[in-house]
Amino acid sequence: MTVAGACGTGTVIAAHGRHYLVQAGDEKLQCVTRGKKSDVAVGDMVELKKTSANQGVIESIGERKTLLYRSDQYKSKLLAANVTQLFIVVATEPGYSDDLVSRALVAAEAGGIDAHIILNKVDVTELLPKTRERLGMYARLGYPIHEVSARRNPEQTCATLKPLLDGQSTILIGQSGMGKSSLINLLVPDAELATREISAALDSGKHTTTFTRLFAIDDHSAIIDSPGFQEFGLYHLTEGMLERAFLEFGPRLGNCKFYNCHHLNEPGCAVLEAVESGEIVPLRHALYQQLVHESSQKLY
């Protein structure tokens, strides 16, 4: 794709507002969508038309294998498309939010995306036992937990994580302060340079952490960095999607007294009985209740 007016395909590698950077072959093109549509996500395969030397218009979005997004009562925010796995980055310090971790796991389950928890800063040994104990809730559900120390032990960190990235499209999410940027810079050596180039191309100035961006590791593997955020709304998930996204509910579904049980306060509910007996962690069921409430509140 070398001349204006030429059509081709590309991968969206960054998004800032309604401006997108698309990797089309060897070129990076600054692109917009036709009209006011802004439903393009990082990781999307798109059809585009080149309009000038380094600019283009996105004509259409290819079929998505997966789509990860969060939503509040009024709108949704696309995180990434076509990802195959999610790395949730937590740390021994500062403290992480169980609510955010559990919501991210629910989003992954609902989206058909494998989830891993990355525990960073394990060199803070005095806080490690308590952090491991907290994460035990997820380990018992079958979610892999990988312990690393990006700054103190970079070689071991790479040895642990790089094999997991091979052949995958992986998005990293986490609250600010968990060390996500340190991990990205380890796993993608030229990430800082690439981020500055992307920021300049998108005209987003110094706000290099306010947009999602994709880094190609090789022809078959990519890693996506997302901005740190404190909340992960899931208003778009229906009650049926939610009950299936809690892995520990699975064996109990269909065993309730009432076929249309909501697992909130109904008599003879197999899920509530499991909460009562300690087989399901009350914290997880409380989140389910909250998410069911949120799903009934959406206005868009």
C-alpha positions in Angstrom: 0.0 0.0 0.0 2.0 3.0 -1.2 -0.4 5.4 -3.1 -3.4 7.4 -2.0 -6.6 5.7 -2.9 -5.1 2.3 -2.5 -7.1 -0.2 -0.4 -5.7 -2.8 1.9 -5.9 -4.4 5.3 -4.1 -3.7 8.6 -4.1 -4.2 12.3 -5.1 -1.5 14.7 -2.2 -1.0 17.1 -3.3 2.0 19.0 -6.5 4.0 19.7 -6.9 7.5 21.2 -10.4 9.0 21.0 -11.5 8.5 17.5 -8.0 8.4 16.1 -6.4 5.1 15.3 -2.9 3.9 14.3 -3.0 1.0 11.9 -0.1 -1.3 10.9 -0.6 -2.0 7.2 2.4 -4.0 6.0 5.5 -2.0 6.7 3.5 1.2 7.1 1.9 2.8 10.1 -1.1 4.9 9.0 -3.1 7.4 11.1 -6.7 6.5 10.5 -10.2 7.7 11.2 -13.5 6.0 10.7 -16.2 7.1 8.3 -18.8 9.3 10.0 -19.0 9.3 13.8 -18.5 5.6 14.4 -15.9 4.8 17.1 -16.4 1.1 17.5 -12.9 0.1 16.5 -10.7 -1.6 19.0 -7.0 -2.2 19.3 -6.3 -5.7 17.8 -9.0 -5.3 15.1 -8.2 -6.4 11.6 -9.6 -3.7 9.3 -10.1 -2.8 5.7 -8.9 0.7 4.9 -8.3 3.1 2.2 -5.2 5.2 2.1 -5.9 9.0 1.7 -2.4 10.4 1.8 1.2 9.5 2.6 0.6 8.4 6.2 -3.2 8.6 6.6 -6.2 6.5 5.8 -9.9 5.8 6.5 -11.1 2.6 8.1 -13.8 1.2 5.8 -14.8 -1.9 7.8 -13.8 -4.2 10.7 -13.0 -7.8 10.1 -14.8 -10.6 12.1 -13.7 -10.6 15.7 -12.7 -13.8 17.5 -13.0 -12.1 20.9 -13.8 -8.7 22.2 -12.9 -7.5 25.7 -14.6 -4.4 27.0 -15.9 -2.8 30.1 -19.1 -0.7 30.6 -20.9 1.5 33.0 -24.5 2.5 33.2 -24.3 4.8 30.2 -21.6 3.6 27.8 -19.1 0.9 27.0 -15.3 1.2 26.5 -13.6 -1.3 24.1 -10.3 -2.7 25.5 -9.1 -5.0 22.8 -10.2 -7.3 20.0 -9.0 -10.8 19.0 -7.1 -11.4 22.3 -6.6 -15.0 23.3 -5.5 -14.4 26.9 -5.6 -11.9 29.7 -2.8 -11.2 32.2 -4.2 -9.6 35.3 -1.2 -7.9 37.0 -1.3 -7.6 40.8 1.5 -6.9 43.3 2.5 -7.3 46.9 2.4 -3.5 47.2 0.5 -1.3 46.8 -2.6 -3.3 47.7 -4.7 -4.6 44.8 -8.5 -4.7 44.5 -10.1 -8.1 44.7 -13.2 -6.6 43.1 -11.2 -5.5 40.0 -9.4 -8.9 39.8 -12.7 -10.8 40.0 -14.4 -8.6 37.5 -11.6 -9.0 35.1 -11.9 -12.8 35.5 -15.6 -12.7 34.9 -15.0 -10.6 31.7 -12.5 -13.1 30.5 -14.8 -16.0 31.1 -17.7 -14.2 29.4 -15.5 -13.4 26.4 -14.0 -16.8 26.0 -10.5 -15.6 26.9 -8.0 -17.5 29.0 -6.9 -15.7 32.2 -3.7 -15.7 34.2 -2.8 -13.7 37.3 0.7 -12.3 37.4 1.9 -11.5 40.9 4.7 -8.9 40.7 7.1 -7.6 43.3 7.5 -11.0 45.1 10.8 -9.6 46.4 8.8 -7.7 49.0 9.0 -10.8 51.1 7.3 -9.5 54.2 4.0 -9.0 52.3 4.3 -12.2 50.2 2.6 -14.7 52.5 -0.5 -12.5 53.0 -0.7 -11.8 49.2 -0.4 -15.5 48.4 -3.2 -16.3 50.8 -5.5 -13.7 49.2 -4.7 -15.1 45.7 -5.4 -18.6 46.9 -9.1 -18.0 46.3 -8.4 -17.7 42.5 -5.8 -20.6 42.5 -8.4 -22.9 43.9 -10.7 -22.0 41.0 -8.0 -23.1 38.6 -6.6 -19.8 37.5 -2.8 -20.0 37.0 -0.8 -17.6 39.2 2.7 -16.7 38.1 5.1 -15.1 40.6 7.7 -12.6 39.2 9.8 -9.6 40.2 10.2 -7.4 37.1 12.8 -5.1 38.6 14.7 -7.3 41.0 14.8 -10.4 38.9 14.2 -9.5 35.2 15.8 -12.7 33.8 13.5 -15.0 35.8 10.5 -12.8 35.0 11.2 -13.2 31.2 11.8 -16.9 31.6 8.5 -17.3 33.4 6.3 -15.2 31.1 7.8 -15.3 27.6 6.8 -19.0 26.9 3.2 -18.0 27.9 3.1 -15.3 25.2 4.2 -17.5 22.3 1.5 -17.7 19.7 -0.9 -15.7 21.7 -2.4 -12.2 21.6 -2.2 -11.1 25.3 -3.6 -8.1 27.0 -2.2 -6.9 30.3 -4.5 -5.1 32.7 -4.1 -3.9 36.2 -4.4 -0.9 38.5 -1.7 1.8 38.5 1.3 0.9 40.6 1.3 -2.8 40.0 4.4 -2.7 37.7 2.6 -3.3 34.4 4.9 -0.8 32.5 8.0 -2.6 33.9 6.7 -5.9 32.6 5.9 -4.5 29.2 9.4 -2.9 28.9 11.0 -6.3 29.9 8.9 -8.3 27.4 9.1 -5.8 24.6 12.6 -4.2 24.7 11.7 -1.3 22.4 8.3 -0.6 24.0 9.2 2.9 25.2 10.5 4.0 21.8 7.4 2.5 20.1 5.1 4.2 22.6 6.7 7.6 21.9 6.3 7.1 18.2 2.6 6.0 18.6 1.9 9.0 20.9 3.4 11.4 18.4 1.4 9.8 15.5 -1.8 10.0 17.5 -1.1 13.5 18.5 -1.7 12.6 22.2 1.4 14.4 23.4 2.6 13.4 26.8 -0.4 11.2 27.6 1.4 8.0 26.8 -0.4 6.0 29.4 -4.0 7.0 28.4 -4.3 4.8 25.4 -4.2 1.1 24.6 -1.4 -0.1 22.3 -0.4 -3.3 20.6 3.2 -4.5 20.3 4.0 -7.3 17.9 6.5 -9.8 19.4 6.7 -11.8 16.2 4.5 -12.8 13.4 2.3 -15.0 15.6 2.5 -13.2 19.0 1.4 -9.8 20.3 1.1 -8.1 23.7 -1.4 -5.3 24.4 -0.8 -2.7 27.1 -3.9 -1.0 28.5 -4.1 2.1 30.7 -4.3 1.5 34.4 -7.8 1.8 35.7 -9.5 1.3 39.1 -13.0 0.2 38.0 -14.2 -2.6 35.7 -17.8 -2.2 34.9 -19.7 -5.2 33.4 -23.1 -3.7 32.9 -23.3 -5.3 29.4 -23.3 -8.9 30.8 -26.7 -10.5 31.2 -27.7 -12.5 34.2 -27.3 -15.8 32.2 -23.8 -14.7 31.1 -22.9 -13.8 34.6 -23.9 -17.1 36.2 -21.8 -19.0 33.7 -18.8 -16.7 34.1 -18.4 -17.7 37.8 -16.6 -21.1 37.4 -17.6 -22.3 40.9 -21.3 -21.9 40.0 -21.0 -24.3 37.1 -21.5 -27.6 38.9 -24.5 -26.2 40.7 -26.4 -24.8 37.7 -29.5 -26.8 37.0 -29.7 -28.2 40.5 -31.8 -25.5 42.1 -35.3 -26.0 43.2 -36.7 -23.5 40.7 -35.6 -23.8 37.0 -35.4 -19.9 36.7 -33.5 -19.4 40.0 -31.5 -16.1 40.1 -29.2 -17.4 42.9 -29.9 -14.4 45.0 -32.4 -15.4 47.8 -34.5 -18.2 46.5 -35.2 -21.3 48.6 -33.6 -24.5 47.5 -30.9 -22.6 45.5 -27.9 -24.9 45.0 -25.5 -21.9 44.7 -26.7 -20.4 47.9 -26.3 -23.7 49.7 -22.7 -23.9 48.5 -22.1 -20.4 49.8 -23.6 -21.4 53.2 -21.4 -24.6 53.3 -18.2 -22.6 52.4 -17.8 -24.3 49.0 -18.3 -20.9 47.3 -16.5 -17.9 48.8 -19.0 -15.3 50.0 -16.9 -12.5 48.5 -17.4 -14.0 45.1 -21.2 -14.5 45.5 -21.5 -10.9 46.8 -19.8 -9.8 43.5 -22.3 -11.8 41.5 -25.2 -10.1 43.3 -23.6 -6.7 42.6 -23.1 -7.5 38.9 -26.7 -8.8 38.5 -27.9 -5.5 40.0 -25.7 -3.5 37.7 -26.9 -5.4 34.6 -30.4 -4.3 35.4 -29.4 -0.7 35.5 -27.9 0.0 32.1 -29.5 2.8 30.1 -27.7 2.5 26.7 
